[in-house]
Amino acid sequence: MCYHYSLKTEARAIYKHYLGDAPEMEHDFLCPAHVSCFASSPPVMPVVTNDKPGEIQGFKWGLIPFWSKEGQQKYNTANAMVETVLEKPTWREPIKKRRCLVPATGFFEWRHLGKEKYPYRIFHPEDSIFSFAGIWDTWVNKDTGEIINSYSILTMPANSFMERIHNTKKRMPVILDKTLEKYWLDVNSPIKDVLAQVAGSGSQLLAAHTIRKDFSRLGGFADEITESVVYPELELYD
């Protein structure tokens, strides 16, 4: 799955990647080294949506469908599985009409070996910004007028590289090659063709290293979160 990811960069770099330049930024987004969907308050992160491709917006992670009565879900909606996204009520309309790019510089998964588990940071070899395929929705409180924009990250079965790391559930986020970002946002393209094309499009361009086991306790902006830590015992398995 993808419940923890990283956007360790500058806000200006995000604007440059998606909009080409950032002469005057409308928002100075927080760019944490670690963000978790399990935070007590849903994190607000930058996204690029199909209806406003020329803007960087801040949405909450964990999709709230427009038809929700309470403005929150009783189950975790941080991820949507490619295999069932066209069937599940929460996601079947957004996947057709409301798609987004979720900027990231990496994500985190655990490798289980015996009774121990080792956290890994997974990233592009160039350590640059890339995009998760996302879907979004807007919920409006009919009594107060409050508006909540939110998103989910699509996940797929792990490729051979990720199977070795996420060796229990064997899943990974859908990572888009730069050339497919606009294609993903084009809601006029046949959805089954789109899903077939983007699944695994950029997932082969990955690198990884182990990190400290207590990284999630360091606060979202600690530099130590993404630093490599070597566990000698892992050499027995590699």
Secondary structure in CASP SS format (residue, H / E / C, confidence):
PFRMAT SS
TARGET T0000
AUTHOR 0000-0000-0000
METHOD secondary structure of the structure
MODEL  1
M C 1.00
C C 1.00
Y C 1.00
H E 1.00
Y E 1.00
S E 1.00
L C 1.00
K C 1.00
T C 1.00
E C 1.00
A H 1.00
R H 1.00
A H 1.00
I H 1.00
Y H 1.00
K H 1.00
H H 1.00
Y H 1.00
L H 1.00
G C 1.00
D C 1.00
A C 1.00
P C 1.00
E C 1.00
M C 1.00
E C 1.00
H C 1.00
D C 1.00
F C 1.00
L C 1.00
C C 1.00
P C 1.00
A C 1.00
H C 1.00
V E 1.00
S E 1.00
C C 1.00
F C 1.00
A C 1.00
S C 1.00
S C 1.00
P C 1.00
P C 1.00
V E 1.00
M E 1.00
P E 1.00
V E 1.00
V E 1.00
T E 1.00
N C 1.00
D C 1.00
K E 1.00
P E 1.00
G E 1.00
E E 1.00
I E 1.00
Q E 1.00
G E 1.00
F E 1.00
K E 1.00
W E 1.00
G C 1.00
L C 1.00
I C 1.00
P C 1.00
F C 1.00
W C 1.00
S C 1.00
K C 1.00
E C 1.00
G C 1.00
Q C 1.00
Q C 1.00
K C 1.00
Y C 1.00
N C 1.00
T C 1.00
A C 1.00
N E 1.00
A E 1.00
M E 1.00
V C 1.00
E C 1.00
T C 1.00
V C 1.00
L C 1.00
E C 1.00
K C 1.00
P C 1.00
T C 1.00
W C 1.00
R C 1.00
E C 1.00
P H 1.00
I H 1.00
K H 1.00
K H 1.00
R C 1.00
R E 1.00
C E 1.00
L E 1.00
V E 1.00
P E 1.00
A E 1.00
T C 1.00
G E 1.00
F E 1.00
F E 1.00
E E 1.00
W E 1.00
R E 1.00
H E 1.00
L E 1.00
G C 1.00
K C 1.00
E E 1.00
K E 1.00
Y E 1.00
P E 1.00
Y E 1.00
R E 1.00
I E 1.00
F E 1.00
H C 1.00
P C 1.00
E C 1.00
D C 1.00
S C 1.00
I C 1.00
F E 1.00
S E 1.00
F E 1.00
A E 1.00
G E 1.00
I E 1.00
W E 1.00
D E 1.00
T E 1.00
W E 1.00
V E 1.00
N C 1.00
K C 1.00
D C 1.00
T C 1.00
G C 1.00
E C 1.00
I E 1.00
I E 1.00
N E 1.00
S E 1.00
Y E 1.00
S E 1.00
I E 1.00
L E 1.00
T E 1.00
M E 1.00
P E 1.00
A C 1.00
N C 1.00
S H 1.00
F H 1.00
M H 1.00
E H 1.00
R H 1.00
I H 1.00
H C 1.00
N C 1.00
T C 1.00
K C 1.00
K C 1.00
R E 1.00
M E 1.00
P E 1.00
V C 1.00
I E 1.00
L E 1.00
D C 1.00
K H 1.00
T H 1.00
L H 1.00
E H 1.00
K H 1.00
Y H 1.00
W H 1.00
L H 1.00
D C 1.00
V C 1.00
N C 1.00
S C 1.00
P C 1.00
I H 1.00
K H 1.00
D H 1.00
V H 1.00
L H 1.00
A H 1.00
Q H 1.00
V H 1.00
A C 1.00
G C 1.00
S C 1.00
G C 1.00
S C 1.00
Q C 1.00
L C 1.00
L C 1.00
A E 1.00
A E 1.00
H E 1.00
T E 1.00
I C 1.00
R C 1.00
K C 1.00
D C 1.00
F H 1.00
S H 1.00
R H 1.00
L C 1.00
G C 1.00
G C 1.00
F C 1.00
A C 1.00
D H 1.00
E H 1.00
I H 1.00
T H 1.00
E C 1.00
S C 1.00
V C 1.00
V C 1.00
Y C 1.00
P H 1.00
E H 1.00
L H 1.00
E H 1.00
L H 1.00
Y C 1.00
D C 1.00
END
